[in-house]
């Protein structure tokens, strides 16, 4: 009889020739547990998903309660479903005007697709600007806006009408003209290795978009829900997007995405033609119930207020000559090393010693540090001690 790992390789589509092949039986808090009971401290939150950790009892209770009420009833947008309505109400109450209309999707990538369509439909323009080293997802439209040719060249032709500017470069803002439907940008670049823009740049970007009638789409798939020390990362820069894209932590561990705009902008999808964007399972009631419960836990436990102190502790404990830089915002950080080869060895040793970390698609010499926000100071010290031991083992 084949083992579970052998069946995984035989019957599950593979994304690389070198999957980690880790097997987990359960997860709780910041830890995931192997079938043998070995704990692994999760320093990447499932790539930004598990903001309040694994297995939160309030989230699980909300999921179970909703399953008892109903699951899928109809394609999105036709029926009044309590979990969708309550979650949209909560989200918009926490967002500035005019972000008042939420379109729920299945994932962040699907939300990107919807945001791109909405920008074209509302403005009547067909040009979109994205950034070099951007990552917005792997679907056709999102891939078209990826700023790294290595990951997209094999899939051309992709969407036409997409050009690229350099993130945090003032001069490139002149490329935004009245022919551009939208500038789509990560508020903080993730897969580029956690690149935080200047406040002056983000404010100039907002101003230039307003001057040209170009919609500003902010991709906060990785940055929202306290990850950077603010509920939404755009709050650090004193700006408001025309369209906000959310995913990952939005669903509290369940698959969910959303794009949010004003009622006026979102109304462009309603007619000429009707059903301008359709999703069968987007805003699934169980996912919305989970997302709302997760958000309420995040706010009630005041986890966001603890982020700066935890960030500072990581910086303190990871000071090492072989670590060239620890950069980022809040608990969204990158530890830069000399090379991918060194980084990969250190990551593998960390995993062997029970610490889950990773590298970045567009910055492979940097280690990803994005733990659940519930991580304690003691757990940070535990994780950093193992990282430093691995660095000393290979970089001494």
C-alpha positions as CSV (number, residue, x, y, z in Angstrom):
1,X,0.0,0.0,0.0
2,X,1.3,3.4,-0.9
3,X,2.1,5.9,1.9
4,X,0.4,9.3,2.0
5,X,3.5,11.0,0.8
6,X,3.7,8.6,-2.2
7,X,0.0,9.2,-3.0
8,X,0.7,13.0,-2.8
9,X,3.4,12.7,-5.4
10,X,1.3,10.3,-7.6
11,X,-2.1,12.0,-7.6
12,X,-1.7,15.6,-6.5
13,X,-0.5,18.1,-9.1
14,X,3.0,19.3,-8.3
15,X,4.2,23.0,-8.5
16,X,7.9,22.2,-8.4
17,X,10.2,19.2,-8.6
18,X,11.2,19.7,-5.0
19,X,8.2,20.0,-2.7
20,X,9.0,20.2,1.0
21,X,7.0,17.0,1.6
22,X,6.2,18.1,5.2
23,X,3.1,16.3,6.6
24,X,1.0,17.9,9.3
25,X,-1.7,16.3,11.4
26,X,-3.0,19.3,13.3
27,X,-2.2,23.0,13.9
28,X,-2.8,25.2,17.0
29,X,-1.7,28.7,17.7
30,X,1.7,29.3,16.1
31,X,2.5,25.6,15.8
32,X,1.8,22.9,13.3
33,X,2.3,19.3,14.3
34,X,3.6,16.3,12.3
35,X,1.9,12.9,12.6
36,X,4.7,12.0,15.1
37,X,3.8,15.0,17.2
38,X,6.8,17.1,16.3
39,X,6.0,20.8,16.6
40,X,6.9,23.3,13.9
41,X,6.8,27.0,14.7
42,X,5.1,28.7,11.7
43,X,7.1,31.9,10.9
44,X,5.3,32.5,7.6
45,X,1.6,32.1,8.5
46,X,0.8,30.0,5.4
47,X,2.2,33.0,3.4
48,X,0.2,35.7,5.2
49,X,-3.0,33.8,5.8
50,X,-3.0,32.7,9.5
51,X,-2.8,36.2,11.0
52,X,-4.4,35.1,14.3
53,X,-2.8,31.7,14.3
54,X,-4.2,28.3,13.7
55,X,-7.3,26.8,15.2
56,X,-8.7,29.9,17.0
57,X,-11.8,28.6,18.9
58,X,-14.0,31.6,18.1
59,X,-13.3,31.2,14.4
60,X,-14.0,27.5,14.5
61,X,-17.2,28.1,16.4
62,X,-18.3,30.6,13.7
63,X,-17.6,28.1,11.0
64,X,-19.5,25.3,12.7
65,X,-22.4,27.5,13.4
66,X,-22.7,28.6,9.8
67,X,-22.4,25.1,8.5
68,X,-25.4,24.2,10.6
69,X,-27.4,27.2,9.0
70,X,-26.5,26.8,5.3
71,X,-23.6,26.6,2.9
72,X,-23.8,27.5,-0.8
73,X,-27.2,28.8,-1.9
74,X,-26.6,30.7,-5.1
75,X,-24.0,32.4,-7.3
76,X,-22.7,35.6,-5.7
77,X,-24.8,38.7,-5.7
78,X,-28.3,37.4,-6.0
79,X,-29.5,36.3,-2.5
80,X,-29.2,38.3,0.8
81,X,-26.9,36.1,2.8
82,X,-26.3,37.1,6.4
83,X,-22.6,36.3,6.6
84,X,-21.8,38.3,3.5
85,X,-23.8,41.3,4.6
86,X,-22.4,41.4,8.1
87,X,-18.8,40.9,7.0
88,X,-19.1,43.7,4.3
89,X,-20.7,45.9,6.9
90,X,-17.9,45.4,9.3
91,X,-15.1,45.9,6.7
92,X,-16.6,49.1,5.3
93,X,-17.1,50.4,8.9
94,X,-13.3,50.1,9.3
95,X,-12.4,51.7,5.9
96,X,-12.4,55.4,5.0
97,X,-14.7,56.9,2.5
98,X,-15.5,56.2,-0.2
99,X,-14.6,52.5,0.1
100,X,-18.2,51.3,0.8
101,X,-18.9,48.5,-1.6
102,X,-17.4,45.0,-1.2
103,X,-17.3,42.4,-4.0
104,X,-16.4,39.0,-2.4
105,X,-14.4,36.5,-4.4
106,X,-12.7,33.1,-3.8
107,X,-9.1,34.4,-3.5
108,X,-6.9,37.4,-3.8
109,X,-5.9,36.5,-7.3
110,X,-9.6,36.5,-8.4
111,X,-10.0,39.8,-6.6
112,X,-7.1,41.2,-8.7
113,X,-8.9,40.0,-11.8
114,X,-12.1,41.8,-10.8
115,X,-10.3,45.0,-9.8
116,X,-8.6,45.1,-13.3
117,X,-11.9,44.6,-15.0
118,X,-13.6,47.2,-12.9
119,X,-11.0,49.8,-13.6
120,X,-11.3,49.3,-17.3
121,X,-15.0,49.3,-17.2
122,X,-15.3,52.4,-15.0
123,X,-12.8,54.6,-16.8
124,X,-13.4,53.3,-20.4
125,X,-9.6,53.0,-20.8
126,X,-7.6,49.9,-21.5
127,X,-4.1,50.6,-20.2
128,X,-2.9,49.4,-16.8
129,X,0.4,50.1,-15.1
130,X,2.0,47.7,-12.6
131,X,5.5,47.6,-11.0
132,X,8.7,45.7,-11.7
133,X,9.0,42.8,-9.3
134,X,5.3,42.9,-8.5
135,X,3.4,39.8,-7.6
136,X,-0.4,39.8,-7.8
137,X,-1.2,36.1,-8.3
138,X,-0.9,33.5,-11.0
139,X,-4.2,33.7,-13.0
140,X,-3.9,35.2,-16.5
141,X,-4.6,38.8,-15.7
142,X,-2.7,38.8,-12.4
143,X,0.2,37.0,-14.2
144,X,0.2,39.7,-16.9
145,X,0.8,42.3,-14.2
146,X,3.6,40.3,-12.6
147,X,6.8,42.3,-12.8
148,X,9.2,39.4,-13.3
149,X,9.6,37.9,-16.8
150,X,11.1,34.6,-15.5
151,X,7.7,33.5,-14.1
152,X,5.6,34.6,-17.0
153,X,7.5,34.2,-20.3
154,X,6.4,30.6,-20.7
155,X,2.7,31.6,-20.7
156,X,2.7,34.4,-23.3
157,X,0.7,35.8,-25.0
158,X,-0.8,37.4,-21.9
159,X,-3.0,40.5,-21.5
160,X,-2.0,43.4,-23.7
161,X,-1.9,47.0,-22.5
162,X,0.1,46.5,-19.3
163,X,3.3,48.4,-18.8
164,X,5.6,48.7,-15.8
165,X,7.2,51.3,-13.6
166,X,9.8,51.0,-10.9
167,X,8.5,50.8,-7.4
168,X,9.3,53.9,-5.2
169,X,10.7,55.8,-8.2
170,X,9.4,59.3,-8.5
171,X,10.4,59.9,-12.1
172,X,8.3,57.0,-13.3
173,X,5.1,58.7,-12.1
174,X,5.3,60.8,-15.2
175,X,4.4,57.6,-17.2
176,X,0.9,57.8,-15.7
177,X,-1.3,59.6,-18.2
178,X,-4.9,60.2,-18.9
179,X,-4.9,57.1,-21.1
180,X,-4.2,54.8,-18.1
181,X,-7.2,53.1,-16.5
182,X,-5.4,52.1,-13.3
183,X,-2.1,51.8,-11.5
184,X,-2.0,48.6,-9.6
185,X,0.6,48.4,-6.9
186,X,1.3,46.5,-3.7
187,X,1.2,48.9,-0.8
188,X,4.4,47.2,0.4
189,X,6.0,44.9,-2.1
190,X,6.0,41.3,-0.9
191,X,7.7,38.9,-3.2
192,X,10.3,41.5,-4.1
193,X,11.6,40.9,-0.6
194,X,9.5,43.3,1.5
195,X,10.1,46.7,0.0
196,X,8.6,49.6,1.9
197,X,8.0,52.7,-0.2
198,X,8.6,56.3,1.0
199,X,5.6,58.2,2.3
200,X,6.4,61.0,-0.2
201,X,6.3,58.5,-3.1
202,X,2.9,57.1,-2.1
203,X,1.4,60.5,-1.7
204,X,2.8,61.6,-5.0
205,X,1.4,58.5,-6.7
206,X,-2.0,59.2,-5.2
207,X,-1.9,62.8,-6.5
208,X,-0.7,61.8,-10.0
209,X,-3.6,59.2,-10.3
210,X,-6.1,61.8,-9.2
211,X,-4.7,64.4,-11.7
212,X,-5.0,62.0,-14.6
213,X,-8.3,60.3,-13.7
214,X,-6.5,57.1,-13.2
215,X,-7.7,54.7,-10.5
216,X,-5.3,53.6,-7.8
217,X,-5.6,49.9,-7.0
218,X,-3.8,48.9,-3.9
219,X,-3.0,45.2,-3.5
220,X,-3.1,44.4,0.2
221,X,-3.3,40.6,-0.1
222,X,-0.3,40.3,2.2
223,X,-0.3,43.6,4.1
224,X,-3.8,43.9,5.5
225,X,-5.3,43.0,8.9
226,X,-2.5,44.2,11.2
227,X,0.4,42.6,9.4
228,X,2.3,45.9,9.2
229,X,1.2,47.4,12.5
230,X,-1.9,49.1,11.0
231,X,-5.2,47.4,10.1
232,X,-4.5,48.3,6.5
233,X,-1.0,49.2,5.3
234,X,-2.2,52.3,3.3
235,X,-2.8,53.9,6.7
236,X,1.0,54.3,7.1
237,X,1.0,56.7,4.0
238,X,-2.0,58.9,4.5
239,X,-3.7,57.9,1.3
240,X,-6.9,56.1,0.2
241,X,-7.0,53.9,-2.8
242,X,-9.9,53.9,-5.4
243,X,-9.9,50.1,-5.3
244,X,-8.6,48.0,-2.4
245,X,-7.8,44.3,-3.0
246,X,-7.8,41.9,-0.1
247,X,-7.2,38.1,0.3
248,X,-5.1,35.7,2.4
249,X,-5.9,36.7,6.0
250,X,-9.3,38.0,4.9
251,X,-11.0,34.6,5.4
252,X,-9.5,33.7,8.7
253,X,-8.0,30.5,7.2
254,X,-10.8,29.9,4.7
255,X,-10.5,30.8,1.0
256,X,-11.8,34.3,0.4
257,X,-10.8,37.5,-1.4
258,X,-12.4,40.9,-2.1
259,X,-12.1,44.0,-4.1
260,X,-13.6,47.2,-2.5
261,X,-14.5,50.5,-4.1
262,X,-17.1,53.2,-3.9
263,X,-20.6,52.4,-4.8
264,X,-20.3,54.6,-7.8
265,X,-17.2,52.9,-9.2
266,X,-18.5,49.4,-8.3
267,X,-21.8,50.2,-10.1
268,X,-20.0,49.9,-13.4
269,X,-20.3,46.1,-13.2
270,X,-24.1,46.2,-13.0
271,X,-25.1,47.1,-16.5
272,X,-24.1,47.4,-20.1
273,X,-23.7,44.4,-19.8
274,X,-25.2,43.1,-16.7
275,X,-23.3,40.6,-14.7
276,X,-20.0,42.3,-15.4
277,X,-18.2,40.0,-13.0
278,X,-19.5,36.7,-11.9
279,X,-18.4,34.1,-9.3
280,X,-20.1,31.0,-8.2
281,X,-18.5,30.5,-4.8
282,X,-17.1,34.0,-4.1
283,X,-18.2,35.2,-0.7
284,X,-19.1,31.6,0.4
285,X,-21.1,32.0,3.6
286,X,-18.9,29.8,5.7
287,X,-15.8,31.7,4.5
288,X,-17.5,35.0,5.3
289,X,-18.5,33.8,8.8
290,X,-14.9,32.7,9.4
291,X,-13.5,36.0,8.1
292,X,-15.8,38.1,10.3
293,X,-15.0,36.1,13.4
294,X,-11.2,36.3,12.6
295,X,-11.4,40.1,12.2
296,X,-13.3,40.4,15.5
297,X,-10.7,38.4,17.3
298,X,-7.9,40.5,15.8
299,X,-9.6,43.7,17.0
300,X,-10.8,42.5,20.4
301,X,-7.4,41.1,21.5
302,X,-5.6,44.3,20.4
303,X,-3.0,42.3,18.5
304,X,-2.2,45.1,16.1
305,X,-0.9,47.3,19.0
306,X,1.6,44.6,19.9
307,X,3.2,44.4,16.4
308,X,5.8,47.2,16.7
309,X,7.3,45.8,19.9
310,X,7.5,42.3,18.4
311,X,9.0,43.7,15.2
312,X,11.7,45.4,17.3
313,X,12.5,42.2,19.1
314,X,13.1,40.4,15.8
315,X,15.5,43.2,14.7
316,X,17.4,42.9,18.0
317,X,17.7,39.2,18.0
318,X,18.6,38.8,14.3
319,X,21.5,41.3,14.4
320,X,24.4,39.2,12.9
321,X,27.3,40.0,10.5
322,X,26.0,37.4,8.0
323,X,22.5,38.9,7.9
324,X,23.0,41.9,5.7
325,X,19.7,43.6,6.6
326,X,16.4,42.9,8.2
327,X,13.8,45.1,6.5
328,X,10.1,45.5,6.4
329,X,7.2,46.9,8.3
330,X,5.6,45.3,11.4
331,X,5.6,41.5,11.3
332,X,6.2,41.5,7.5
333,X,10.0,41.2,7.2
334,X,12.9,39.9,5.1
335,X,16.3,38.9,6.4
336,X,18.8,39.3,3.6
337,X,21.7,36.9,3.2
338,X,24.6,36.8,0.8
339,X,23.1,34.3,-1.7
340,X,20.1,32.0,-2.4
341,X,22.4,29.0,-1.8
342,X,23.2,30.2,1.7
343,X,19.6,31.2,2.4
344,X,18.3,27.8,1.3
345,X,20.7,25.9,3.5
346,X,19.7,28.0,6.5
347,X,16.0,27.6,5.7
348,X,16.4,23.9,5.4
349,X,18.2,23.7,8.7
350,X,15.6,25.8,10.4
351,X,12.9,23.5,9.1
352,X,14.8,20.5,10.4
353,X,14.9,22.1,13.8
354,X,11.2,23.0,13.8
355,X,11.0,26.5,12.4
356,X,9.1,27.0,9.2
357,X,10.4,29.9,7.1
358,X,10.8,30.5,3.3
359,X,12.3,32.7,0.6
360,X,10.8,35.2,-1.8
361,X,9.9,34.6,-5.5
362,X,11.7,37.8,-6.7
363,X,14.3,38.0,-3.9
364,X,15.6,34.5,-3.3
365,X,18.5,35.5,-1.1
366,X,16.2,36.8,1.6
367,X,14.3,34.8,4.3
368,X,10.6,35.4,4.9
369,X,9.6,36.4,8.5
370,X,5.8,36.8,8.8
371,X,4.6,34.9,11.9
372,X,1.0,34.9,13.2
373,X,0.4,38.1,15.1
374,X,-0.3,36.1,18.3
375,X,3.4,35.0,18.5
376,X,4.8,35.7,22.0
377,X,8.1,37.2,22.9
378,X,9.3,33.8,24.2
379,X,8.4,32.2,20.8
380,X,10.2,35.0,18.9
381,X,13.3,34.3,21.0
382,X,12.9,30.5,20.4
383,X,12.6,31.1,16.6
384,X,15.5,33.6,16.4
385,X,17.8,31.4,18.4
386,X,17.3,28.6,15.9
387,X,17.8,31.0,12.9
388,X,21.0,32.3,14.4
389,X,22.3,28.8,15.1
390,X,21.6,27.9,11.4
391,X,23.4,31.1,10.3
392,X,26.4,30.3,12.4
393,X,26.5,26.7,11.2
394,X,26.7,27.7,7.5
395,X,28.1,31.3,7.5
396,X,30.9,31.0,10.1
